[in-house]
Amino acid sequence: MQVALSINARNETDARDLARHAARIVPRGGIVHIDIGDGIYTPNTTWDDAVAWRTMAPAGVKTEVHLMARDWESRLVPWLEAGAFRVIIHIGLASVNEAKRAREVAARYGAEVMLSISLADDVVDALAYADFASFQILAVIAGRSGQIFNESAIQKIKDLRVAVPNAILEVDGGITPIIAARANEAGADIVVSYSYIRDADNPKEAYEKLVSL
C-alpha cells in the first residue's frame, strides 16, 4: 500500500523539523503530504510557505499538498511552482468548473488535482466530479492531527470504488495498521499518516509496516 507521510506544521521551524524527520523515513519516490489549514475552514492555521519548502523538501520524494482553505485558488500556483505533483482541494470549496480549471492549471506543471470528500460530504456529492482520476476520503474533521478515524469513511471508500472503479483513492485521518488494512480491503490505494508514524518508538518501522499491508 502507498503511504503518504503527513507534515502538519505550526511554523517554519516545525516544518523543517518534520521535513528532516520525513527524509529519514520516506524512500526515494515516496510521498510527503503537506497539510495546509487556513484557520477558517479548519480550526487551526498551519504553516504555508511554498518558497521555503523548496529549500527543505526531502530529495527524491514527491510532494502532495492538501489545501484545506477557502482561498485555495490563491495557494494553488505557488505550490505547483514549488514542485507539488498533486494538489488536493475540497469539493465543498470548489465547484465542478473551478475544480476543472484547477486541473488545467495543474496539468501545465505536470501535476494533478485530487478531490477531497470531507466528513460532511456524501459520495453522491462527488459523482458530479466523476471524470477526475483521484479522490481523497477525509476520515476526520479537516485540520488538526491526532483525531480518531470516523467509521463512515470505510463505506465511502467502498461506494467510491464502485462508482469510479479506476480512480486512485486516498484515505486521510486516524490511520493505524488495523485501519489501513480495512481501508485497503475496502478499495483504498493510499493512506496518509502523521501521528501513528511520528509517535512510534521506531517511526521508520511504523512507516514500513503500513507500506507492507
Secondary structure, DSSP 8 states (H G I E B T S, - for coil): -EEEEEE--SSHHHHHHHHHHHHTTS-TT-EEEEEEEBSSSSSSB----HHHHHHHS-TT-EEEEEEESTTHHHHHHHHHHTT-SEEEEETTTS-HHHHHHHHHHHHHTT-EEEEEE-TT--HHHHGGGTTSSEEEEE-S-SS-SS----THHHHHHHHHHHHSTTSEEEEESS--HHHHHHHHHHT-SEEEESHHHHTSSSHHHHHHHHHT-
